[in-house]
Amino acid sequence: MIRAQLRPALVSFALLTVIVGVIYPLAVTGVAQVVFPYQANGSVMTSHGQATGSALIGQPFDDPKYFWGRLSATGPFPYNAAASSGSNYGPMNPAYLQAVQARIDALKAADPGNTAPIPVDLVTASGSGLDPQISVAAALYQAPRVARARQLSEEVVRQLVVQYAEDRQLGVLGEPRVDVLKLNLALDAQK
């Protein structure tokens, strides 16, 4: 009786393993490579033939001549895609308040003459800790510092921010935003 039930169970197990574990993943990978090759290969951005990063994962920038992205709560290093997560600190947690204050201090030290209110996305981390974009307001807040550090006119830098601003998804989802890596690569191309 057990042999009669064991054989169909093993055949079903082997068949489903091949279908779900081999055929289906190969089919999905093949379709993705044909229909969405850029996205299927990690949305890798290049500059001068060299990979510079992914359009989907933030990069750590701290040089005053670059726009800075959102804080990353990933460990053991910032923007670690293998450890995507938020800090889970509440707004009154001392560690969270210390991280926010450290970022405020860094922004003020990098641009002491800027008395504009600091946009919240420059001092807080996202839920994933990997956001590659910042708000247009956060980019415009940083424009004077970047312009001075690169010896460009502030108007040129502001125009780049506007040029690289992305609209809301489907016209209604989210807020207008700027991809920090794309913007910084555009700045590097300005000579």
C-alpha positions as CSV (number, residue, x, y, z in Angstrom):
1,M,0.0,0.0,0.0
2,I,2.8,2.4,0.8
3,R,4.6,1.6,-2.4
4,A,1.5,2.4,-4.4
5,Q,1.4,5.8,-2.9
6,L,5.2,6.4,-2.7
7,R,5.8,6.1,-6.5
8,P,3.2,8.7,-7.6
9,A,4.4,11.0,-4.8
10,L,8.1,10.7,-6.0
11,V,7.2,11.1,-9.6
12,S,5.1,14.2,-8.8
13,F,7.9,15.6,-6.7
14,A,10.5,15.1,-9.4
15,L,8.2,16.5,-12.1
16,L,7.3,19.6,-10.1
17,T,11.0,20.1,-9.2
18,V,11.9,20.2,-12.9
19,I,9.0,22.4,-13.9
20,V,9.2,24.9,-11.0
21,G,12.9,24.7,-10.2
22,V,14.3,24.6,-13.8
23,I,11.9,25.2,-16.6
24,Y,10.0,28.1,-15.1
25,P,13.0,30.1,-13.9
26,L,14.7,29.7,-17.3
27,A,11.6,30.8,-19.1
28,V,11.2,33.9,-16.9
29,T,14.9,34.8,-17.2
30,G,14.7,34.3,-21.0
31,V,11.6,36.5,-21.4
32,A,13.2,39.2,-19.1
33,Q,16.4,39.2,-21.2
34,V,14.4,39.7,-24.4
35,V,11.8,42.1,-23.2
36,F,13.6,44.1,-20.5
37,P,17.3,43.5,-20.9
38,Y,18.4,46.7,-19.1
39,Q,16.3,46.0,-16.1
40,A,17.0,42.3,-16.0
41,N,20.8,43.0,-15.9
42,G,20.6,45.3,-12.9
43,S,19.9,48.7,-14.6
44,V,23.7,49.3,-14.7
45,M,24.7,52.8,-15.6
46,T,28.0,53.4,-17.4
47,S,30.3,56.3,-17.9
48,H,33.1,56.2,-20.5
49,G,32.5,52.5,-20.9
50,Q,32.9,51.8,-17.1
51,A,30.0,50.6,-14.8
52,T,29.4,53.4,-12.3
53,G,26.4,52.0,-10.4
54,S,22.8,50.9,-10.7
55,A,19.9,53.3,-11.4
56,L,18.0,51.3,-8.7
57,I,20.4,51.5,-5.8
58,G,21.8,54.7,-4.2
59,Q,25.5,55.5,-4.0
60,P,27.4,57.1,-1.2
61,F,28.5,60.6,-2.1
62,D,30.1,62.9,0.5
63,D,32.3,65.2,-1.6
64,P,30.9,68.7,-1.7
65,K,31.1,68.8,-5.5
66,Y,28.5,66.1,-5.7
67,F,24.8,65.9,-4.8
68,W,24.3,63.7,-1.8
69,G,21.5,61.2,-1.6
70,R,19.4,60.0,1.3
71,L,20.9,58.4,4.3
72,S,21.3,54.7,4.1
73,A,20.5,52.5,7.1
74,T,22.0,49.4,5.6
75,G,25.0,47.7,7.2
76,P,27.9,47.0,7.4
77,F,28.3,49.8,4.7
78,P,25.9,52.3,3.2
79,Y,23.7,51.2,0.2
80,N,24.5,47.5,0.8
81,A,21.9,45.8,-1.5
82,A,22.4,42.5,0.4
83,A,21.2,44.1,3.6
84,S,18.3,46.3,2.4
85,S,16.3,47.5,5.4
86,G,15.4,50.5,7.4
87,S,16.8,51.2,10.8
88,N,13.5,50.6,12.5
89,Y,14.3,53.4,14.9
90,G,11.3,55.4,16.0
91,P,11.3,59.2,15.8
92,M,12.2,59.6,19.5
93,N,15.0,57.0,19.5
94,P,18.3,58.6,20.6
95,A,20.3,56.8,17.9
96,Y,17.9,58.0,15.2
97,L,18.0,61.6,16.5
98,Q,21.8,61.4,16.6
99,A,22.0,60.2,13.0
100,V,19.7,63.0,11.9
101,Q,21.6,65.6,13.8
102,A,24.9,64.3,12.3
103,R,23.5,64.7,8.8
104,I,22.2,68.2,9.6
105,D,25.7,69.1,10.9
106,A,27.4,67.7,7.8
107,L,25.1,69.6,5.5
108,K,25.7,72.9,7.4
109,A,29.4,72.3,7.5
110,A,29.5,71.7,3.8
111,D,27.5,74.8,3.0
112,P,27.5,77.2,6.1
113,G,26.0,80.1,4.1
114,N,22.8,78.1,3.2
115,T,20.1,79.1,5.6
116,A,17.2,77.5,3.7
117,P,15.3,74.8,5.6
118,I,16.8,71.4,5.0
119,P,14.5,69.0,3.1
120,V,13.6,66.0,5.3
121,D,14.7,63.5,2.8
122,L,18.3,64.7,3.2
123,V,18.4,63.8,6.9
124,T,16.3,60.7,7.1
125,A,16.8,57.2,5.6
126,S,14.2,55.4,3.5
127,G,12.5,52.1,4.4
128,S,14.9,50.2,2.1
129,G,18.0,52.2,2.8
130,L,18.8,52.1,-0.9
131,D,16.9,55.0,-2.5
132,P,18.7,56.3,-5.5
133,Q,16.5,59.4,-5.7
134,I,16.0,62.6,-3.7
135,S,13.3,65.2,-4.0
136,V,13.7,68.1,-6.4
137,A,13.7,70.3,-3.3
138,A,16.6,68.4,-1.8
139,A,18.6,68.7,-5.0
140,L,17.9,72.4,-5.3
141,Y,18.9,72.9,-1.6
142,Q,22.3,71.5,-2.5
143,A,22.7,73.4,-5.8
144,P,24.6,76.4,-4.4
145,R,27.2,74.1,-2.7
146,V,27.7,72.0,-5.8
147,A,28.0,75.1,-8.0
148,R,30.7,76.7,-5.8
149,A,32.7,73.4,-5.5
150,R,32.6,72.9,-9.3
151,Q,33.1,76.6,-10.1
152,L,29.9,76.6,-12.2
153,S,27.1,79.1,-12.1
154,E,24.3,78.2,-9.8
155,E,21.9,78.6,-12.7
156,V,23.7,75.9,-14.7
157,V,23.5,73.5,-11.8
158,R,19.8,74.3,-11.2
159,Q,19.0,73.7,-14.9
160,L,20.6,70.3,-14.6
161,V,18.5,69.5,-11.6
162,V,15.4,70.5,-13.6
163,Q,16.5,68.6,-16.7
164,Y,17.1,65.4,-14.7
165,A,13.9,65.7,-12.6
166,E,11.6,62.7,-13.0
167,D,7.8,63.2,-12.8
168,R,5.4,61.3,-10.7
169,Q,4.9,57.7,-11.7
170,L,1.8,57.4,-13.9
171,G,1.3,61.1,-13.2
172,V,-0.1,60.6,-9.7
173,L,2.2,58.2,-7.7
174,G,4.9,59.6,-5.5
175,E,6.6,63.0,-5.8
176,P,8.9,64.5,-8.5
177,R,12.4,63.3,-7.8
178,V,16.0,63.3,-9.1
179,D,18.3,60.3,-9.5
180,V,21.4,61.3,-7.7
181,L,23.8,59.2,-9.7
182,K,22.4,60.4,-13.1
183,L,22.7,64.0,-11.9
184,N,26.2,63.5,-10.6
185,L,27.3,61.9,-13.9
186,A,25.8,64.8,-15.8
187,L,27.8,67.2,-13.6
188,D,31.0,65.2,-14.3
189,A,30.3,65.6,-18.0
190,Q,30.2,69.4,-17.6
191,K,33.7,70.6,-18.3
